Amino acid sequence: MLKILIGGTAAMLICIFLAPRFIDWLRQKSFGQFIREEGPSGHQKKAGTPTMGGLIIFVAIAVPFLILWDWTDRDWRAMGVFITGAGLALVGFVDDWTKVVRKRSLGLSGKGKLAAMVVVSLVFWWFVVGPADLEPTVKIRTLDLTIDLGWLYPVWIYLVVAFVSNAVNLTDGLDGLAAGVTAIVMTAYIGITYLATGASDMALLAACTVGGCVGFLWYNAHPATVFMGDTGSLGLGGLVAGIAIMTKTEELFLVIGGVFVLEALSVIIQVFSFKTFRKRVFLMAPLHHHFEMKAWSETKVILRFWIVAIAFSAIGFTLFQQSIK
């Protein structure tokens, strides 16, 4: 438990103390955020805010995790999750870099991102069935049911990784929203991976992620002085998806990560409704923009979404505890 506390604290402090220099460097290089014109009008004032802050998050996560992981039993489940997160952070970095170089709000094409996610998912699948030696199964814990997917398992892994990483990416639309919700979700996974399963290395990675996100919030809280960009949101999504798969809690993630799920579903519903019926269900998607359009202040939306995330995570952790009794 001491190792977990040290890892999380170290990640937070690294992020807090290194971020100012990194933000200054981003400003010097004019690596600012480009805002979509179709977004809320109030967001246009955020244009030019330094982006790619996800780099500092992953430095803050990687340093204590890799040092402490090397001093322990070297659980390859945790390393597989870390490499998955780092791989998707690299995809996000290329996307952010493309936006900066081309000076527009669109980076990699959708097909390009999905193709990169296929590669990352296949690498993660190798870790799951190879070094981690897990069965190609999915547990439906609320029904005490196990489904053997066989050769379809890598497809399942890809779907989970793609959905979760894109859900976190969609949530990253307000100052501190994605970082705060990720910290809350990963706090639940500290409990699941250590208190419930004894997987201390994955608990260490979850704690480092919480620490990195909390440290990043010091500068990303409204009004943000830096954005995490796709580097951060895709990478953090990869870490969350990886831990959900390694702990066989993909079903419970729908509850634990309920805010991420609702954000993604709001976009799916909005697109389907508009293309099918030419009508919008929400004033604007993702869901946080809907409440902005209803004249909620950005701070109110963020804090209420954090509260909902805490409730979802607590319920999900309780369901997990009940499933292992």
Secondary structure, DSSP 8 states (H G I E B T S, - for coil): -HHHHHHHHHHHHHHHHHHHHHHHHHHHTT-B----TTS-GGGGGGTT-B--THHHHHHHHHHHHHHHHHTTT--HHHHHHHHHHHHHHHHHHHHHHHHHHHTSS--S-HHHHHHHHHHHHHHHHHHHHTTT---SEEEEGGGTEEEE-GGGHHHHHHHHHHHHHHHHHHHTTSTTHHHHHHHHHHHHHHIIIIIIT--HHHHHHHHHHHHHHHHHHHHHSSS-S---HHHHHHHHHHHHHHHHHHTT-HHHHHHHTHHHHHHHHHHHHHHHHHHHHS--SSSSSSHHHHHHHTT--HHHHHHHHHHHHHHHHHHHHHHHHHHT-
